[in-house]
Amino acid sequence: MKVIMMKSYEKGKLPQIIWGSKSADRVGTELKSADVQKCLIVSGRHVIKHPIAQKIIHSLESLGIPCDVFDRVLPEPTDSLCIEIAQEIKRNHYDCILGIGGGSPMDAAKAASLIAGIPEDIEDLHEYGKTGARMREQWNRPCMLVLMPTTSGTGAETTASAVISSEKHGMKFSFGNRNIAPDLCIIDPEFTLGMPAMPTAYGGVDALAHTVEILVGTGANAYTNTILLSCLEKIWTWLPIAVQEPENLEAREQLSWAAHNALANGGVPNGHAVAHAIGSLYHVVHGHACMMVLPAVIRHFAETAQEAIGQIAVRVGVPITGDAQTDAKRVANAILSFYKSLGMKPLRETLQEKGCLDDEQTFIEKMIPVVMDDFKSHQWLPPIHTGDYREKVGRVCSAIYNEK
């Protein structure tokens, strides 16, 4: 009898997690019990005006916890912005940073709080990124970090990195070490009620990409897969409903749970190396960029992740044949149809609407160095970062460019 060994896995540092509707009401008491003396809220100008955000501010004030607000975070936070926030943290001796928003405010809060603990003058933050050489694992932030997502998509509240835009290099990069993960996450699905259709869709498909990329990826294991298959079912079922019914709390709760758990349990979303490059170079909304890439990911992993792709097929209602290439194409086409049904278009149509006239070869040449700079490009099977990487990455980019 053949013995099938279970795959080993590793879980990184996880924060305390409070999930559920009305959980935002606990922010003040949680910070009070942690003896917080002075808090900086990092957010965006629209998010901070949300009634729940205002309620949080009033709660902190009523409990005697002074709080200041930095509300200048924009999509794709830059390295200079994060360094500016870090300087504020050190100058004003905040002992708690509260990041409220989507992925951008949470990543800015994560990065800034860790930068505040780096005992060096930073000239180029990219050198401290995942592909740089200057980061040290022992460096830690000088303050408590609490994150509250206001969208259902990024999962940034639990990840051990922050995605930052380098102004010098013109690309996104992953920044962080083992200490960048927050101390506490409070996830209240009611924050997402009423969110317009397209932001809802962009967030939901980002979570879908996390789920599928990890399921087929090198870090997939029995622990992650059990949870991720449930996430996949929830997103596939409930995202179209949330898009059509913005005030549907059941849909919002289902998506919130799935988006959080898609990244809270290990694994690396490999396709994001390419999606980040598209976002950096062509300023495509992140979730949309992820969907442009995902069908190519499925086809690339057809042979190495045949079992996982079969499981995905079952959850999204695609009949399987047992032939790896055929089943991968069917699942890829189902994903393409899914994101089109939510109002998104493939890459070439999207670029044309933006007035971009890059032909296929120009697109590929621009993409290759940016993809290779992202450590997640090392997580593909078959590998795309070794040997003749230009040909391998180019083939992936060509498939994305020609997707219809």
DALINWO-V830254 format. One line per field, one symbol per residue. ss: DSSP state (H for helix, E for strand, C for the rest). psi: psi as a letter, one per 30 degrees, with the letter a starting at -180 (. if undefined). burial: I if it has 16 or more other ideal C-beta (glycine too) atoms within 10 Angstrom, else O. A space follows every 50 residues. Layout:
BEGIN
ss = ???
psi = ???
burial = ???
END
This chain:
BEGIN
ss = CCCCCCCCCCCCCCCEEEECCCHHHHHHHHHHHCCCCEEEEECECCHHHC HHHHHHHHHHHHCCCEEEEECECCCCCEHHHHHHHHHHHHHHCCCEEEEE ECHHHHHHHHHHHHHCCCCCCCCCHHHHECCCCCCCCCCCCCCEEEEEEC CCCCCCCCCCCEEEEECCCCEEEEECCCCCCCCEEEECHHHHCCCCHHHH HHHHHHHHHHHHHHHHCCCCCHHHHHHHHHHHHHHHHHHHHHHHCCCCHH HHHHHHHHHHHCCCCCCCCCCHHHHHHHHHHHCCCHHHHHHHHHHHHHHH CCCCCHHHHHHHHHHCCCCCCCCHHHHHHHHHHHHHHHHHHCCCCCHHHH HHHCCCCCCHHHHHHHHHHHHHCCHHHHHCCCCCCCCCHHHHHHHHHHHH HCCC
psi = kkkjkkkllkkakklkkjklkgffffeeeeeefghkfkkkkkaleeeffk eeeeeeeeeeefggjkklkjhgklkikleeeeeeeeeeeeeghkgkkjkk aaeeeeeeeeeeeeefgjhlkjejfefgafgagfkkffkllglkkkkjkg ljdegffflhlkjkkjeefhlklkklafgfklekkjjjffffkfkleeee eeeefeeeeeeeeeefafgkleeeeeeeeeeeeeeeefeeeeefifgjee eeeeeeeeeefffggllkjeffeeeeeeeeeghkkeeeeeeeeeeeeeee geefheeeeeeeeefghkklffkeeeeeeeeeeeeeeefefggllleeee eeffgkgkleeeeeeeeeeeeffkfffggkklkfflbifeeeeeeeeeee egk.
burial = OOOOOOOOOOOOOOIOIIIOIOIIOIIIOIIOOOOIOOIIIIIIOOIIOI OIIOOIIOIIOOOOIOIOIIIOIOOIIIIOIIIOIIOIIOOOOIIIIIII IIIIIIIIIIIIIIIIIIOOOOOOIIOIIIOOOOIOOOIIIOIIIIIIII IIIIIIIIIIIIIIIIOOIOIIIIIIIOIIIIIIIIIIIIIIIOIOOOII IIIIIIIIIIIIIIIIIIIIIOOIIOIIIIIIIIIIOIIIOIIOOIOIOO IIIIIIIIIIIIIIIIIIIIIIIIIIIIIIIIOIIIIIIIIIIIIIIIII IIOIIIOIIIIIIOIIOIOIOOOIOOIIOIIIOIIIOIIOOIOIIIIIOI IOOOOIOIOOOOIIOIIIOIIIIIIIIIIIOOOIIOOOOOOIIIOIIIII IOIO
END
